[in-house]
Amino acid sequence: MNDNQSENVAISAPVAAKIVSTSTHHNITREDCYAWLRADNWQEVMRDPNVLSTEIKAYLEAENSYTAQMMADTVELQETLFEEMKGRIKQDDSSVPSPDGTYAYYVSYIEGAQHPRYCRQLRNGGEDNILVDGDVLASKSSYFQLGGIAHSPDHDLIAYSTDTKGAEFYKIYFSKADTGELLEDVIEDTTGGIVWAQDNKTAFYTRVDENHRPSRVFRHLIGTSASSDVLVYEESDPGFFVGVGKTLSGRYIMISAHDHETSEIHLIDAHAPENNPKLVEARVAGIEYDISDQDDRFIILTNADGAEDFKLMTAPLSSPAKGNWQELAPHKAGRLILSFTCFKDYFVRLERENGLPKIVISKGLEAEEHAISFDEEAYQLGMATGYEYDTNALRFTYSSMTTPAQVFDYDMESRERVLRKTQEVPSGHNREDYVTRRIFAKAPDGEKVPVTLLYRKSTVLDGSAPLLLYGYGAYGHAMPAGFSTARLSLVDRGFIFAIAHIRGGKDKGFRWYRLGRREHKINTFTDFIAAGEHLIEEKFTSTGRIIAHGGSAGGLLVGAVANMAPEQYGGIIAEVPFVDALSTILDDTLPLTPPEWPEWGNPITDKKAYQQISAYSPYDNVAPKNYPPLLATGGLADPRVTYWEPAKWVAKLRALKTDKNILLLKTNMDAGHGGASGRFEHLKDIAFSYAFALKVIGD
């Protein structure tokens, strides 16, 4: 064990009080010595951290102080890493303007700014018109996050939202686009998104309920008080979240209700926003669908009728119910259709096959298709739809682990591709100095787990290199093999950076997701362990030289593998980790719990689900044994993974583990799930985590 890994006996680690509480479900009784760390008034704490009890606050601050002391020898390294990462960011940057009628809208940053400015100019160029200045708005808050921003169809008004606590309670404001003058209209406790109707005076938004769940859609009329806003839709099922959007054509306002496997959509004529929403197709458990319009018909993306990887259907505008759906693009096993866009004359879909994304285009729904091709063996691809419906221009973004992000405009008629922007790395980046690879690890059941690698060409592949292995594996989220300037600070110091595309994501289709959730959740963890074993076997690294890294549900992942295979890792970085999984999924008052049951199972009603979650929940499976060095982070205002999850986990680990390896908890007392706000402050969080990795690996 390297000295950098051990706890300094001269610095006393905090010891959390043990206050035994019990809970019983399905005639199974659990003891929890650290349940007291969950504040009874947690909902108030989200809004005002000052109301946190003195006992809990004292413990969290003691852990923060201890962490600062234990990481004091890395302060200079943290600053070096931060300056490196900052040096790779073009400070006076701006996005490629996105045209909409007479104007083009874009985001820009000025030198030294933490937050973006939202701007516009005349379509053919001209002076900046700053619509919203994030740095100005953030000047009086220790935490600040811009939420949604939307201009009215006539370009006269701007709606935007802000969060100043990190708890994801957004306040909506309205201003005049030409002068910036604020209107008196202010709406509180929203989810941040705003959608304009075509009358330029009506805006739709979503509010959260008392349990912080987005459950109600309201209609606001400019010039009136928010108290008189009309409730348009209210979701009665606490397991469903609600959102509001708009089709690209501008014809329909869409209200979507969904959990992790079922969806339902209601439509409102955007030209008649006072109308009641009309149901497209009633929800059926396990059936998802999305909808848009083109000409005289709707296009529907759905997994209905056993189309696990989704298919495309059409229906008349007058009668979009499922009984009128006609097949457009049939289901093809292994080809997951991720999303689609309807332009006036073109139809575009983004799909993933063999682990890689692809853009497919046709002129007219039944016309011959063509795909945009790429050469690298692993890459990230995305579509930026823009504002315009009647256009032949498609914008997409491309990057790989070695290639900085590129923005292309693609002429769907001529098939000409024009590079509009390449991400600049001011301190320099030569892609030829790096290697990106895609390899496959064999899981215990024989499945092939993709692993994407990034390392310098000069890195010796004899097993001596340290390796950071990142994973997530939940909710169907695929991990993109895209470019990151921050991770170069590890790679340039000899690390190999690896992403394990484990089950629980949709990296290899919907089946890959299905086999990593509920009763199959264990596959997520064994896939990650298998990825590490394969990397060791292939001499990319060696036992004890792997840093396991995950956040949120990825924190559940690294917490579980820390229990299952602690000897494999030289360190664990668990950011806002979902580690007290059983307690959380049993608590139906928490914001995410009811919508999470389709993902994990409902342990309240289902004994088998209770036992399955209990078997892997990191907190419940902490045992008296050796653990690798570990860093856990949390956010006091986090409504997604509450602060007490990492706090309880660290307290229990400290009480039970049998080693002297470093164990740290860092709670951001002024932020939520996303950590520090601002593009530079966020880099300090990354620098801290990377400094921990470098410290414990001991090179």
C-alpha positions in Angstrom: 0.0 0.0 0.0 1.4 3.4 -1.0 1.6 5.9 1.8 -0.6 8.3 -0.2 -3.4 5.8 0.1 -3.4 5.5 3.9 -5.2 7.7 6.4 -3.0 10.0 8.4 -3.3 8.9 12.0 -2.5 12.4 13.1 -5.7 13.7 11.5 -8.7 12.2 13.1 -11.4 11.0 10.8 -15.0 12.1 11.8 -17.0 9.4 13.4 -20.7 9.6 12.9 -23.0 8.8 15.8 -24.7 5.4 15.7 -28.4 5.7 16.4 -30.1 2.4 15.6 -33.4 2.6 13.7 -35.3 -0.3 12.2 -37.7 -0.8 9.4 -39.7 -3.9 8.4 -40.9 -4.9 5.0 -42.1 -8.4 3.9 -41.3 -9.6 7.5 -37.7 -8.7 7.0 -36.3 -6.2 9.5 -33.3 -4.0 8.7 -31.2 -2.0 11.1 -29.8 1.4 10.1 -27.4 3.2 12.4 -27.1 6.3 10.2 -30.7 7.0 9.1 -30.5 10.1 11.3 -28.5 11.8 8.6 -31.7 12.1 6.6 -33.2 15.4 7.6 -36.8 15.2 8.4 -37.3 18.6 6.8 -35.3 17.7 3.7 -37.8 19.5 1.4 -37.2 22.7 3.3 -33.5 22.2 3.1 -33.7 22.0 -0.7 -35.1 25.5 -0.7 -33.0 26.9 2.2 -29.9 25.0 3.3 -29.7 27.1 6.5 -32.6 25.1 8.0 -30.5 21.9 8.1 -30.2 20.6 11.7 -27.0 21.6 13.5 -26.1 17.9 14.1 -26.2 16.9 10.5 -24.5 20.1 9.4 -21.8 19.6 11.9 -21.1 16.1 10.6 -21.0 17.1 7.0 -18.7 20.1 7.7 -16.4 17.8 9.8 -16.2 15.4 6.8 -15.4 18.4 4.5 -12.7 19.6 6.8 -11.2 16.2 7.1 -11.3 15.8 3.3 -9.5 19.1 2.9 -6.8 18.1 5.3 -6.3 14.7 3.7 -6.1 16.3 0.3 -3.9 19.2 1.4 -0.8 17.6 -0.2 -2.6 17.8 -3.6 -3.6 21.5 -3.6 -0.8 22.5 -5.9 -1.7 19.5 -8.2 -5.3 20.5 -8.2 -4.4 24.0 -9.3 -2.1 22.6 -12.0 -4.9 20.3 -13.3 -7.4 23.1 -13.1 -5.2 25.5 -15.1 -4.5 22.8 -17.7 -8.3 22.1 -18.1 -9.0 25.8 -18.2 -6.3 26.3 -20.8 -8.0 23.9 -23.1 -11.2 25.9 -23.1 -11.6 28.8 -25.6 -12.8 31.5 -23.3 -14.3 33.8 -25.8 -16.2 31.1 -27.6 -19.6 31.0 -29.3 -21.8 28.4 -30.9 -22.7 28.4 -34.6 -25.7 30.7 -35.0 -29.0 28.8 -35.6 -31.3 30.6 -38.1 -34.9 31.3 -37.4 -36.6 33.6 -39.9 -34.9 37.1 -39.8 -32.6 36.2 -37.0 -30.0 33.6 -36.0 -29.7 32.6 -32.3 -26.5 31.5 -30.6 -24.7 31.1 -27.2 -21.5 33.0 -26.5 -18.9 33.4 -23.7 -16.6 36.3 -23.0 -13.1 36.1 -21.5 -13.3 35.0 -17.9 -17.1 34.4 -17.9 -18.5 31.5 -15.9 -21.9 31.5 -17.5 -23.2 31.9 -21.1 -24.8 34.8 -22.9 -27.7 34.0 -25.1 -27.6 36.2 -28.2 -29.0 36.8 -31.6 -28.0 38.7 -34.8 -29.6 39.3 -38.1 -29.7 36.1 -40.1 -27.0 37.3 -42.5 -24.8 38.6 -39.8 -24.5 41.8 -37.8 -24.0 43.1 -34.3 -24.7 40.9 -31.2 -28.0 41.5 -29.4 -27.5 40.1 -25.9 -30.8 38.6 -24.8 -29.8 37.0 -21.5 -26.4 37.5 -19.8 -25.8 34.6 -17.4 -22.8 36.2 -15.6 -24.8 39.3 -14.8 -27.7 37.3 -13.5 -25.3 35.1 -11.4 -23.5 37.9 -9.7 -25.5 37.8 -6.5 -25.7 34.0 -6.0 -23.2 31.5 -4.8 -24.9 29.0 -7.1 -26.5 29.8 -10.4 -27.8 27.8 -13.3 -29.6 29.0 -16.4 -32.5 26.7 -17.3 -34.6 26.9 -20.4 -34.6 29.9 -22.8 -37.1 30.4 -25.6 -38.0 33.3 -27.9 -41.5 34.0 -29.0 -42.4 33.0 -32.6 -42.5 36.7 -33.6 -39.0 37.2 -31.9 -40.3 40.0 -29.6 -40.2 38.3 -26.2 -37.7 36.1 -24.4 -38.6 33.7 -21.7 -35.8 32.2 -19.5 -35.5 30.5 -16.2 -32.9 30.4 -13.4 -32.0 28.2 -10.4 -30.0 29.8 -7.5 -29.9 26.9 -5.1 -29.1 23.8 -7.1 -32.3 22.2 -6.0 -33.8 22.5 -9.5 -36.6 24.9 -8.5 -36.5 27.3 -11.5 -38.0 30.7 -11.6 -39.2 31.9 -15.1 -38.8 35.5 -16.2 -39.9 37.3 -19.4 -38.1 40.2 -21.1 -38.4 42.3 -24.3 -35.9 41.0 -26.8 -34.9 44.4 -28.3 -34.3 46.2 -25.0 -33.9 43.5 -22.3 -36.6 45.2 -20.2 -38.1 42.7 -17.7 -41.8 42.2 -17.7 -43.6 42.0 -14.4 -44.5 38.3 -15.1 -42.6 36.0 -12.8 -43.4 32.3 -12.3 -41.8 30.3 -9.4 -41.3 26.6 -8.7 -41.1 25.4 -12.3 -38.9 22.7 -13.9 -37.3 25.4 -16.1 -38.7 24.7 -19.6 -40.9 27.2 -21.4 -42.8 26.6 -24.7 -44.5 29.4 -26.6 -47.8 29.1 -28.5 -48.0 30.6 -31.9 -50.0 33.6 -30.7 -46.8 35.1 -29.1 -48.5 35.8 -25.8 -49.1 32.4 -24.3 -46.5 30.2 -22.7 -46.7 26.7 -21.3 -44.5 25.4 -18.5 -44.4 22.6 -15.9 -44.5 22.9 -12.1 -43.3 20.4 -9.5 -45.6 19.1 -6.7 -44.8 19.0 -3.0 -42.5 16.0 -3.6 -40.6 17.8 -6.3 -42.1 15.8 -9.1 -43.0 17.6 -12.4 -46.7 16.8 -12.4 -48.7 19.8 -13.7 -48.7 21.8 -16.9 -49.8 25.4 -16.8 -50.7 28.0 -19.4 -49.5 31.6 -18.8 -50.8 34.7 -20.6 -48.3 37.5 -20.8 -49.3 40.5 -18.7 -51.2 38.5 -16.1 -50.2 37.2 -12.7 -48.9 33.7 -12.3 -51.6 33.1 -9.7 -54.2 33.2 -12.5 -52.4 30.7 -14.7 -54.6 28.0 -16.0 -53.9 24.3 -15.1 -53.9 22.5 -18.4 -52.9 19.0 -17.3 -52.3 17.3 -14.0 -50.8 13.9 -13.6 -52.4 11.8 -10.9 -50.0 8.9 -11.0 -46.9 9.8 -8.8 -44.9 7.3 -10.9 -45.2 9.5 -14.0 -43.3 12.7 -14.8 -44.7 15.4 -17.1 -43.0 17.5 -19.7 -44.1 20.0 -22.4 -42.7 20.6 -25.8 -43.5 21.6 -29.4 -43.3 20.0 -32.8 -40.8 21.5 -35.2 -43.6 22.5 -37.5 -44.9 24.8 -34.8 -48.4 23.2 -35.1 -48.7 21.4 -31.9 -47.9 21.8 -28.2 -47.0 18.3 -26.8 -47.7 17.3 -23.2 -45.9 14.0 -22.4 -46.4 11.9 -19.3 -43.9 9.1 -18.8 -41.9 6.8 -16.5 -39.0 4.7 -17.6 -41.0 2.3 -19.8 -44.4 3.8 -20.5 -45.5 7.1 -22.2 -48.6 9.0 -23.1 -48.9 12.2 -25.2 -51.6 14.9 -25.3 -51.6 17.6 -28.0 -52.8 21.2 -28.1 -53.2 23.2 -31.3 -50.4 25.8 -31.0 -52.5 28.3 -32.9 -55.4 27.9 -30.4 -53.6 27.5 -27.0 -56.8 27.9 -25.1 -58.0 24.6 -26.3 -58.0 21.5 -24.1 -55.3 18.9 -24.7 -56.3 15.9 -26.8 -55.1 12.4 -26.1 -53.1 10.6 -28.8 -53.1 7.1 -27.4 -53.8 6.1 -23.8 -50.9 4.7 -21.8 -50.3 0.9 -21.7 -47.7 -0.4 -19.4 -44.4 -1.0 -21.2 -45.4 0.8 -24.4 -43.5 4.0 -25.3 -44.2 6.4 -28.2 -43.1 9.8 -29.4 -44.8 11.9 -32.1 -44.3 14.6 -34.6 -46.1 15.9 -37.7 -45.3 16.3 -41.4 -47.8 17.5 -44.0 -51.1 15.8 -43.3 -49.9 13.1 -41.0 -48.2 12.2 -37.8 -45.1 10.2 -37.5 -44.9 8.0 -34.4 -41.8 6.3 -32.9 -42.9 3.3 -30.8 -42.0 0.0 -29.3 -45.6 -1.3 -29.6 -46.3 -4.8 -30.8 -43.0 -6.2 -29.6 -40.8 -3.7 -31.5 -38.1 -3.8 -28.8 -35.7 -1.6 -30.8 -38.5 0.6 -32.0 -40.2 1.2 -35.3 -41.8 4.1 -37.1 -45.5 4.5 -37.9 -47.8 7.1 -39.5 -51.3 8.2 -38.7 -53.7 10.9 -40.1 -53.7 14.3 -38.3 -57.4 13.9 -37.7 -57.1 10.5 -35.9 -53.7 9.7 -34.4 -54.9 6.8 -32.2 -53.1 3.5 -32.4 -55.9 1.9 -34.3 -54.9 4.1 -37.3 -51.2 3.6 -37.2 -49.6 2.3 -40.4 -46.0 1.0 -40.6 -43.3 3.2 -42.1 -40.0 1.7 -40.9 -40.3 -1.8 -39.5 -38.7 -3.1 -36.4 -35.2 -4.4 -37.0 -33.7 -6.3 -34.0 -30.4 -4.7 -33.0 -31.0 -1.4 -34.8 -32.2 0.9 -32.1 -34.0 4.0 -33.4 -33.0 6.7 -31.0 -34.9 9.8 -32.3 -36.3 11.3 -35.4 -37.0 14.7 -36.9 -39.7 15.8 -39.4 -38.7 18.6 -41.7 -41.1 19.9 -44.3 -39.7 17.8 -47.2 -37.2 15.5 -45.4 -37.3 12.8 -42.7 -34.3 12.1 -40.5 -33.7 9.5 -37.9 -30.8 8.9 -35.5 -30.2 5.2 -34.8 -27.6 3.0 -33.2 -26.4 -0.4 -34.6 -23.5 -2.5 -33.5 -22.8 0.1 -30.8 -22.4 3.1 -33.1 -24.8 5.9 -34.0 -25.9 6.7 -37.5 -27.9 9.4 -39.2 -30.4 8.2 -41.9 -32.2 10.6 -44.3 -34.9 10.4 -46.8 -36.7 13.0 -49.0 -40.3 12.0 -48.4 -41.3 9.2 -46.1 -41.2 6.4 -48.6 -38.2 7.7 -50.6 -34.9 6.0 -50.8 -32.7 6.4 -47.7 -29.1 7.4 -47.4 -26.8 7.5 -44.4 -24.1 9.9 -43.4 -20.9 7.9 -43.0 -17.9 8.2 -40.6 -14.5 6.6 -40.5 -13.5 6.2 -36.9 -14.2 3.0 -35.0 -15.8 4.7 -32.0 -17.4 8.2 -32.0 -20.2 10.4 -30.7 -22.9 11.7 -33.0 -25.8 14.0 -32.4 -28.4 16.0 -34.3 -29.0 19.7 -33.6 -32.5 20.2 -35.0 -32.6 24.0 -34.9 -35.7 26.1 -35.2 -36.7 25.8 -38.9 -39.1 23.3 -40.4 -38.9 24.4 -44.0 -35.3 23.8 -44.7 -32.9 21.4 -46.4 -30.1 22.0 -43.9 -29.5 19.5 -41.2 -27.0 20.3 -38.5 -25.1 17.6 -36.6 -22.2 17.3 -34.3 -19.4 14.7 -34.3 -16.5 13.9 -32.1 -14.4 11.0 -30.9 -12.1 10.3 -28.0 -9.3 11.9 -30.0 -11.2 14.3 -32.3 -12.5 17.6 -30.8 -16.2 18.3 -31.5 -17.1 19.4 -35.0 -20.3 21.0 -36.1 -21.5 20.3 -39.7 -24.3 21.6 -41.8 -25.5 19.0 -44.2 -27.5 19.8 -47.3 -30.0 17.0 -47.5 -30.7 17.6 -51.1 -27.1 17.9 -52.5 -25.7 15.7 -49.7 -22.9 18.2 -49.3 -21.3 18.4 -45.9 -19.9 21.7 -44.7 -17.8 22.0 -41.5 -19.0 25.0 -39.6 -16.9 24.8 -36.5 -14.2 22.7 -34.8 -13.8 22.9 -31.1 -10.7 24.9 -30.4 -8.2 23.8 -27.8 -6.2 27.0 -27.1 -3.3 25.2 -25.3 -3.0 22.8 -28.3 -4.1 19.3 -29.2 -2.7 16.9 -31.7 -5.0 14.0 -32.3 -2.1 12.0 -33.8 -0.6 11.8 -30.3 -3.5 9.7 -29.1 -5.1 6.4 -29.8 -8.8 5.5 -29.4 -9.8 1.8 -29.6 -12.9 -0.3 -29.2 -12.4 -3.7 -27.6 -14.8 -6.3 -26.2 -14.7 -8.0 -22.8 -16.4 -11.3 -22.2 -19.1 -11.2 -19.5 -19.6 -14.2 -17.2 -22.7 -15.2 -19.3 -20.8 -14.9 -22.6 -22.0 -11.5 -23.7 -19.5 -9.1 -25.3 -19.2 -5.8 -23.5 -17.8 -3.0 -25.5 -15.0 -0.9 -24.0 -13.7 2.3 -25.5 -10.1 3.3 -24.8 -8.1 6.5 -25.0 -4.4 6.7 -24.4 -1.3 8.4 -25.7 0.6 6.6 -28.4 3.7 6.7 -26.1 1.9 4.8 -23.3 3.6 1.4 -22.8 1.0 -1.4 -22.9 2.7 -3.8 -20.6 0.3 -3.7 -17.7 2.1 -0.9 -15.8 -0.2 1.9 -16.9 -2.9 3.2 -14.4 -6.4 3.1 -15.9 -9.6 5.0 -15.1 -12.6 2.9 -15.9 -15.8 4.9 -16.2 -19.3 3.4 -16.2 -23.0 4.2 -15.8 -25.3 1.4 -16.8 -28.8 2.6 -16.0 -32.0 4.1 -17.5 -31.0 3.1 -21.0 -28.4 5.9 -21.2 -25.6 4.9 -23.7 -22.2 6.3 -22.9 -20.9 8.3 -25.9 -17.3 7.9 -27.0 -16.9 11.6 -27.4 -14.1 14.2 -26.9 -13.3 15.6 -23.5 -10.6 18.2 -22.8 -10.6 17.4 -19.1 -9.7 13.8 -19.3 -6.5 14.6 -21.3 -5.0 15.8 -18.0 -5.1 12.1 -16.8 -4.1 10.6 -20.2 -1.1 13.0 -20.6 0.1 11.7 -17.2 0.1 8.1 -18.4 -3.4 7.0 -17.6 -5.5 5.0 -19.9 -9.1 6.3 -20.0 -11.7 3.6 -20.5 -15.5 3.6 -20.8 -17.3 0.3 -20.2 -20.5 0.2 -22.2 -22.2 -2.1 -19.8 -25.7 -3.5 -19.7 -28.3 -1.1 -18.3 -27.5 1.3 -21.1 -28.7 1.0 -24.7 -25.3 0.9 -26.2 -26.2 -2.4 -28.0 -29.9 -1.8 -28.4 -32.9 -2.0 -26.1 -32.1 -5.6 -25.2 -28.8 -4.3 -23.7 -30.9 -2.1 -21.4 -33.4 -4.7 -20.6 -30.7 -7.1 -19.5 -29.3 -4.6 -17.0 -32.3 -3.6 -15.0 -34.7 -5.0 -12.4 -34.1 -8.7 -11.9 -31.1 -8.5 -14.3 -29.4 -5.6 -12.6 -26.5 -7.8 -11.4 -25.3 -7.9 -15.1 -24.4 -4.2 -14.9 -21.9 -4.9 -12.1 -20.5 -8.1 -13.5 -20.0 -6.5 -16.9 -18.0 -3.7 -15.3 -15.9 -6.2 -13.3 -15.4 -8.3 -16.5 -14.3 -5.1 -18.4 -11.6 -4.6 -15.7 -10.5 -8.2 -15.8 -10.2 -8.1 -19.6 -8.1 -4.8 -19.5 -5.8 -6.6 -17.0 -5.5 -9.7 -19.2 -4.7 -7.6 -22.3 -2.0 -5.8 -20.4 -3.6 -2.4 -20.6 -3.2 -2.2 -16.8 -2.9 -4.5 -13.8 -4.7 -5.5 -10.6 -4.9 -2.6 -8.2 -4.1 0.0 -10.9 -7.7 0.7 -11.9 -9.7 3.7 -10.6 -13.4 2.9 -10.9 -15.3 6.1 -11.6 -19.1 6.7 -11.7 -21.7 9.3 -10.8 -25.3 9.1 -9.7 -26.5 5.7 -10.9 -22.9 5.1 -11.9 -22.1 5.7 -8.2 -24.4 2.7 -7.5 -22.3 0.8 -9.9 -18.9 1.6 -8.4 -20.3 1.2 -4.9 -21.6 -2.3 -5.8 -18.3 -3.4 -7.4 -16.4 -2.0 -4.4 -18.3 -4.6 -2.4 -18.0 -7.4 -5.0 -14.4 -7.1 -6.2 -12.5 -4.6 -4.1 -9.1 -6.1 -4.9 -9.4 -5.1 -8.5 -9.3 -1.4 -7.8 -6.6 1.1 -6.7 -9.4 3.6 -6.0 -13.0 4.5 -6.2 -14.5 7.8 -7.2 -18.2 8.0 -6.6 -19.8 11.3 -7.4 -23.3 12.0 -6.0 -23.7 8.2 -5.8 -27.0 6.4 -5.6 -25.7 4.0 -2.9 -28.5 3.8 -0.4 -30.6 2.2 -3.1 -33.0 0.1 -1.0 -33.9 2.8 1.5 -34.5 5.3 -1.4 -36.6 3.0 -3.5 -38.7 2.2 -0.4 -39.3 5.9 0.3 -42.2 7.0 -1.9 -42.0 10.6 -0.6 -38.7 11.2 -2.4 -38.9 13.0 -5.8 -37.7 10.1 -8.0 -38.9 7.0 -6.2 -42.2 6.2 -7.8 -40.9 6.8 -11.4 -37.9 4.6 -10.5 -39.9 1.5 -9.8 -40.0 0.4 -13.5 -36.2 0.6 -13.5 -35.4 -1.2 -10.3 -38.7 -2.9 -9.2 -41.0 -1.9 -6.4 -39.7 -3.3 -3.1 -42.7 -1.9 -1.2 -45.1 -4.3 -2.8 -42.8 -7.0 -4.3 -40.7 -9.1 -1.9 -38.6 -10.5 -4.7 -37.7 -6.9 -5.8 -36.9 -6.1 -2.2 -34.5 -9.0 -2.0 -32.9 -8.3 -5.3 -32.2 -4.7 -4.5 -31.1 -5.6 -1.0 -28.5 -8.0 -2.5 -26.6 -5.3 -4.4 -27.4 -2.0 -2.6 -23.9 -0.7 -1.8 -24.9 0.7 1.6 -26.7 -2.5 2.7 -23.7 -4.7 1.7 -20.8 -2.8 3.3 -18.9 -5.5 5.3 -15.9 -5.8 7.6 -13.2 -6.2 4.9 -10.6 -4.2 3.0 -11.8 -1.5 0.6 -9.8 0.5 -1.9 -9.2 4.2 -1.3 -12.5 6.0 -1.9 -13.8 9.5 -2.6 -17.6 10.2 -2.4 -19.2 13.5 -3.2 -22.6 14.9 -2.6 -24.7 18.1 -3.0 -26.8 19.4 -0.1 -29.6 20.6 -2.4 -29.6 17.6 -4.6 -33.1 16.4 -5.3 -32.0 13.4 -7.4 -29.5 11.7 -5.1 -30.0 13.2 -1.7 -26.9 14.3 0.3 -27.5 11.6 3.0 -26.8 8.7 0.6 -23.1 9.3 0.3 -23.0 10.6 3.9 -24.5 7.4 5.3 -22.3 5.2 3.0 -19.1 6.8 4.1 -20.1 6.7 7.8 -20.8 2.9 7.6 -17.7 2.2 5.6 -15.6 4.1 8.1 -17.1 2.0 10.9 -16.7 -1.4 9.3 -13.8 -1.4 6.8 -10.7 -3.2 8.0 -8.0 -1.3 6.0 -6.3 2.0 6.5 -7.0 3.3 3.0 -8.1 6.9 2.6 -11.9 7.4 2.8 -13.3 10.8 1.9 -16.6 12.6 1.8 -17.0 16.0 0.1 -20.4 17.6 0.3 -21.0 20.8 -1.7 -23.1 22.9 0.7 -24.1 25.3 -2.0 -25.1 23.0 -4.9 -27.2 20.1 -6.1 -26.8 17.1 -8.4 -24.6 18.8 -11.0 -22.0 20.1 -8.5 -20.5 23.6 -8.7 -22.1 25.9 -11.3 -20.1 27.8 -13.9 -17.9 26.4 -16.5 -14.6 27.0 -14.6 -15.9 26.2 -11.1 -17.1 22.8 -12.5 -13.5 22.1 -13.6 -12.3 22.5 -10.0 -14.6 19.6 -9.1 -13.0 17.5 -11.9 -9.5 18.6 -10.9 -10.2 17.5 -7.3 -11.4 14.0 -8.4 -8.4 13.6 -10.7 -6.0 14.7 -8.0 -7.5 12.0 -5.8 -6.9 9.4 -8.5 -3.3 10.5 -9.0 -2.7 10.6 -5.3 -4.0 7.1 -4.5 -2.4 5.5 -7.6 0.9 6.7 -6.2 2.9 7.3 -9.4 
